[in-house]
Amino acid sequence: MPDPKRGAWTRERAMEKAVQYLAVRSHTRWELGRKLRACGVGEERIEETLDSCCARRYLDDRATAGQLAEEMIRKGYGPLKIRAHLRGKGVDGEVIDETLEALEASDGFWEAGRKSMQKKMPSLQRDANPARRREKMFRFLVQRGFPKAMVMALVHEMT
C-alpha cells in the first residue's frame, strides 16, 4: 500500500528503493520483489523495476546463489542444507543444481564436512564411548545438511 505521505510509487522511486536494498547485500529476484511488495509497490512497477535491475546487472540470481552457497560452505554446511536455503530465497532449481555441481567438483563439500568435524571433535572427546562419539558425529553432520553416504565416509575417516 503506498504511503499517503509520500505519494505513488514512481519508476524512479521504486528503482531507488530497490538500489537501497541491493546496496546492503545481494538479493535474489524473488527476495527483492517480496521486499518491494511489502513497501506497497504495485505488481506492474515491481516487475518493471526487477527487469531494470537485471538489465543493469544489479540483480543476478546465479551470482547471488554462488555467493550464498560459498558463504554456507565456509560455515560448514552441506549440499542439502544449502539447497534448502537457496530454494527458500527463491532461486530457480536449475540454478541451484548448477551452483551445487560447481561446488561439488571442487571438493568443497568434503572439505566443509572435515572442517565441521574438526570443530566438533573437542566436545565429542569428552565421551569415552567411541560408538557414541561416531553416532553424535553422524547426527551432527546430517543436521548440517550432508548426505548420509558422505557422512558415513567422513565418520569412517575420523575413526
N, C-alpha and C positions, 0 to 999 in steps of 0.2 A: 504494500500500500504506500503510495507516495506520501512523503512528509508534507503536510499542508503548509508549513512554514517555508519550505524550500522550493515548492512547485513540482512540476512534472519532471520526469527523467528524460532529459535531452540526450542525444547521441554522445555529446561531449562529456556530460556529467556522468553517464553510465561508464564511459571509457575511463574517465578519471578515477572512478571508484574501483574499477577492475585493476587498473595500474597500481592503485594503493595496495590492494591485496597482493598483487604479484611482486610488489617491491619488498614485501616482508619475506615471502618464500614462494617457491614454485607451487602451482596448483594444477590439478587436472582440469579438463574442460568441465566435467561434471561438478567438481567442487566449487569452481568459480561461478558456475551457473546457479548453484544452490545458494551461495552467499549473496549474489546479486538479487536472486528471488526473495531472500529474507529481507533485503533492504527495500523491497517494494518495486523493483524494476519489472516492467512488463515482459511477457514471454518474447514478443517480437523484438524488443530492444535488447533483451539478453542474447538471443541468437545472433543478432547483428553485432553486438559487442564481442561475443566469443569468436565469431568469424573474423572480425577485425584483429583481435589479439592473435589468432592463429596466423593470419596473413602477415602480420608484423613479427612473427616468431616470438611473441611474448609468452605464448602458450603452446606447449609441446608435450602431449601425454607420454610419448615414447621416452623423451629425455627425463621427464619427471619420474616415470616408473623406474628408470635406471638409477636415478639418484636415490629414490626411496629404498629400492632393493639393496643398493650398496650400503646405505646407512644401516639397514636392518642386519645385513651380514656382519658389519663391523660390531654390531651389538650382540652378535652371537645367535641370530635366529636362522631357522632352516627354511627350505623352499615352501613347505606347506603353510607356514605362518606368513611368509612374505606374500604368497599367492592370495591368501585371505585378506591381508592388509591392502594389497593393490586393488582387489575386487571391491573392497569397501570404499576405496577412493574413486570408484567409477571407471577404472582403467579397463579397456577392451580386452577380452580373453586372449585374442591373438597377440596383442602387445605384451601381455603378461607372459605368455608362452615364450615369445622371443627373448624377453628380458631374462627369464629364468634359464633358458637354454644357454645364453651367453655366459651367465654366471657359473653354470654347471660345467661348461667347457674349461673354465679357468680354475677348476677345483676349489672355488670359493666356499662352497658349502661344506666340503670336508675340512677345510681349514677353520671355518667358523665352528664346526662341531668340536674339533680338537681344542680350540681356544675356550669354548664354553666348558668343556670337561676339565681343562686345567684350572679354570677359575673356581669350579665347583669342588674340585678334588680336596682342598684342605678341610672343608666341612664334612666331607664323606670319610676322611681318615679317622674321624672320631669313632666311627662304628667299626668294631673289631671283626664283625662277621663279613667276609668277602662277598658272599652271595647277596646279602642285604645291600652292600655297597653297590654291586652291579645292578640290582633292581632299582635302587634310588637313581643311579645314573641313567638307566634306561628311561624311567619315567620323566626325569628332568629333560632329557633330550627330546623325547616325544612331545612334551608340553611346549618346547621351544620351536616345534614345527619341523623336526627332522623325520624323514620316512623311517619306518621300522627296520627295513633292511639296512639302511645306512647306520642307524643307531646300533644294531646288533654288531656290525663290523667295527664301529668305533669303540664300543664297550669291550669287544674282544681284543682290540689293540691295547686297551688300557690294562688288561689283565695278563 
